[in-house]
Amino acid sequence: MNNVEILAPITGQLIALSSVKDNVFSREVMGKGFAIIPTGQEIVAPVDGEVIALQGHAFGIKQTNGLEVLTHVGLETVTLNGKPYSWSIKVGEMVHAGDVIGHVDLAQIAAANLDATTMVVMTNTDDVVEHVNILSQSTVNMGQSVAKVTLKKVQLTEVASPTGSQYEKLAADIIAGVGGKQNVVKVIHCITRLRFYLKNHELADDQGISQLNGVAGVNYAESLGQYQVVIGPAVTDVYEEVISQLGDGVADDSAKSNNNTDSASKNPIIRGFQAIIGTITGSMMPIIGLLAAGGMLNGFLSLFSNKASFPAIYFIDPASSTFTILQSMAMAPFYFLPILVGFSAAQQLKSDPFVVAAIGAFLVKPEFIGLTNPHVVDGKLAEPAKAVGSLFGVSLNATFFGLPINIPSYAYSIFPIIFAAWLARPVGNWLKKHLPLVLRSIFQPLLTLLVVGAVVLVFVGPAITLLSQGISTIINWLLHLNYPLSGLIIGGLYQALVIFGLHWMVVPLIANEIAQTGHSTLNAIVNFTMIAQGAGALAVWAKTKIPSLKGLAGAGFLSAMAGITEPAMYGINLKYGRVFWMANIGGAVGGLIAGLFNLNMYGFTGSLIGFPSFAVPKGQAGSANNMLIFWVAAIATIAVAFLMVYFFGFKDTDTQQIKTVEKKNAFKDAVKK
């Protein structure tokens, strides 16, 4: 026998499941378990395992032994659209029993006259549970052991799940059972139930639906006007099949799955932008911690190796192998970002993660990058081929099967590989459908790699280069037009270019400025945009009460101050959109001050850790107050960005609202399953 302890997910009064005022739970339709009348508001994981479901009011965890545990916070709280809840977990993450994973505002539930009773049930009780021993009713604290579950000896065998064809039949039987297509007005779902709005609920065949294989029970909620069919963990699959048979006209996107709020705009352009940002942030989130670690390591390395500015803590020689090794450790996640993001994006967009990661590796492979630089071939130095021409001002610096192409730098980039992850799905699915089974394991990844890699190479890379060059021209024009005005505009909008990797064409402008004059006004402006994004993350750290978010925001702030903004940008600021734009106001203020006082920057290293770059080198022209101006502008940037985000850019309830965007696939309608 295998014993499992289940912890109380929340502090409160432990009661028997039979006392819950909902027939689906009290009759153990969903499985055995217990309930708690909560008095506390923090929520912890009741067991170890993988998060397999997460919605506004409930989450499910599956253990490696097959046990599935659902925690449902409140009765009919689905109607609150997730507003009382904030979660620090997402589907696919591993959690440990006792980890703080969320927060619930009991006052909001009470104000809506709803019951906050929290149920914990084992949704596959019949398949894996032998016996459940629950403590006698008493007051329990979150994280306290409440139940001991004895699993069946066969629990290690994977419980068979319905196949797609079985879901198709189940969906058809449910539709027939509720009175047919003509009786259905709308269908939504929560974490366990299909919720039908019917023209006449009396036409539904309760007994017939309850007896269907895959249905745990039915319930008519008269107060909500909903006919509820209890499915369990497979509810999303069944819902999608129901919608495919009934048509999208009965789907209510504002109320299904994640209990989405109205955070998704009705404007198609804004909605499209939200979806793209959701795809980008969703792809970046699994690696944000790694990027933050790399950024902080690089920041410490900069401190410990700068003898001129920090002699008291200097102990690493920049010319030593130790410095090179540590810098390689710090910057490897950024240099190989296409590989890491490719794998993550493929998991989100449901393409082959290994094929997409291989495409990312191809884009940063030294031999490929070396095509546009001098490189060694057979022991001899080979010069890059001369440009064969240009297209709309884009240099065609290589050929592919005789076709002139442009090869930009893909290191540190994310958008090309996210596009590759999207395209790999329909290409892979088409090949899977048409290739003989005996050839599929080799030729499906081979042809997907060739086709998607070629499309990125021939179309996406040059397109980004073209767009970047256009933006570079505009920025250069602004700089020569008026420094304060360019500081205001570039300071406020530059980080928007970073999102799509369009900022790389700005780097040559900075390098050219420094080469010609010894300093760069443009880099001074860009510097404050980095500080602003870090200050935005700091404001979230100061305001949030969610421990995991506080930790992520703090790491993002430190990394941004060390010159690496990706953890703050993708982990916090873009994810909660207003944070990003409110922080940009701080960047605009910093850029404006830089322009008004003609601030110069004499090096490349940016953000706060790059302050030595604002010291005027001996023999260089510059204001004696250049360093003072930098600190005034930096403090103003931090203050404005922090205050704008703290008061107007973020609240903890945003952590639930952004799930609408995170779950969206930017190309959802373009790819069929």
PyMOL commands that set and color helices and strands:
alter all, ss='L'
color gray80, all
select helices_A, chain A and resi 17-19+23-26+77-80+106-111+125-128+153-156+164-177+181-183+201-203+206-210+235-246+248-250+268-304+311-313+321-335+337-349+353-364+366-372+415-434+437-481+483-499+504-517+521-543+547-561+566-573+577-596+608-614+626-649+654-657+659-663+668-670
alter helices_A, ss='H'
color red, helices_A
select strands_A, chain A and resi 2-7+12-16+33-38+42-44+49-55+58-62+68-75+85-87+94-95+100-104+115-122+129-134+139-140+145-151+184-189+193-198+217-221+226-230+375-377+380-382+390-391+394-395+398-400+403-405
alter strands_A, ss='S'
color yellow, strands_A
deselect
rebuild
show_as cartoon
